[in-house]
Structure formats: C-alpha cells, structure tokens
C-alpha cells in the first residue's frame, strides 16, 4: 500500500490544512510537524496564492500574510521536503491553485513535488474536464489529483467522477467557500451515501467543520474529516503556534477515535 492507502486503514481519519508561510515560514513548518506527530493522519499543505477563490476570510488572510512574507511555490515544496527530513511519515497533500503551478512548469512541479515527498494534489480551480495537461504531467508517477465533489455537482457528473477518483474524494459539505460554521449541513448523510455508492476510494468531508464534536459526527458518516479554517484560526493566531497545533490535533484525533 502507498501512504494514502495506509492512512485510511484506521478510518475515519483526521486531515488538517495549514498554509506554508503563516505566520512565517519556519513556524508554519513547526506547526505542520506538530500536527503530523500529534494525531493528524494526513495533511493538506497549503501553497499560498493571491486569489484563493475557494477559501473564506480566515484562509485568505493567512495566505496573504504568507505572500507578504515572500513565500513561493518552490518554498512550499521545500517545506514538504523538510517535513520528511524531520521524520513526518503521514501523507502530505499539496493544496494550491493552478496559476502558480502552471507558472512553475507542470512537469517540473510534479517531479519536484514527488522528489520532496508529496503524495497527491488538490487544485480547486482545475476541474477534471480541464486537467488534461496536468494529467499528462502526472503520467509515470503514483501521485493523483484529488477529485472534489460538492452538493451542487450534477448526479451524472458525480457518478462519473466518483468512479474514476484516485487517492480519496474531497467532498465539500456545503455550497460556498471554506470557513467555520455552527452546525453540519443538512442532508450531509445522504450526500455522503450518494458519493459512496459510486466511489472505490475513501470519501473525506471538508468545509465548515469547526469543532471536535462536529468532526466526530462527520466521522460517523465519512472516511475522513478535513479541517482547515478552524485549524488556521486557532493555531496560527496562538502565542505559541506549534504548541497550539499539538493540542488541536490531539483533540480532533481523540474525538474521531472515540467515534
């Protein structure tokens, strides 16, 4: 099994998101190491971009700080390599937007990501129907582009994409952008069941999960829980972000294990 497959042996999994370079580059790497070593089963490593259309205010502000710090796509890949040097073994999923990847060079980006130790890619603004060039760059590697589905995905398209998904499916729980919400989306159980009917890979739910209690509820429905805005808000704004990351990961992981 590869790292992603191995991670889901103990589903439901906890997958936090954190952007490289927030509140600065060294601290962000310390934070991701702390998340990985205190309960995260997989992790989204955020590559900052000036127009993160899928993200809400919390992540937008954090990635803007990272850009002001001068963080580049190359430094994002170097952060992954540094995490591997520090002994981080969990899957590291690069989450970024297409323009910086295109500017970097698709084939070179994929090769450098693989060399650094990345396991997959999430690119919110690159739908599968427009991903032919990126798919070509992925040929000869074992790194998948993660399929994203949403409540607004038409049934026929949902079925087709779910059947061909690799790694895992990122199921957006609500319409709109990322951000914490007070409750879970109505009909989430039916949505997860609908996707699972056609998928041969695990289904992870993200967008709006703000507390360990919410994570536990989602974990009862899905194979994984993705937590972004809550992690960035609580950890990045703490006096000691790495220490805050330890507690954050421990609480969410414990909630899912109890579930």
Buried (B, 14 or more C-beta within 10 A) or exposed (E): EEBBEEBBEEBBBBBBBBBBBBBBBEBBBBBBBBBBBBBBBBBBBBBBBEEBEBBBEBBBBBBBBBBEBEBBBBBBBBBBBBBBEEEBEBBBBBBBBBBBBEEBEBBEBBBBBBEBBBBBBBBBBBEBEEBEEBEEBBEEEEBBBBBBBBBEBEEEEBBBBBEEBBBBBBBBBBEEBBBBBEEBBEEBBEBBEBBBEBBEBBBBBBBBBBBBEBBBBBBEBBBBBBBBBBBBBBBBEBEEBBBBBBBBBBBBBBBBEEB
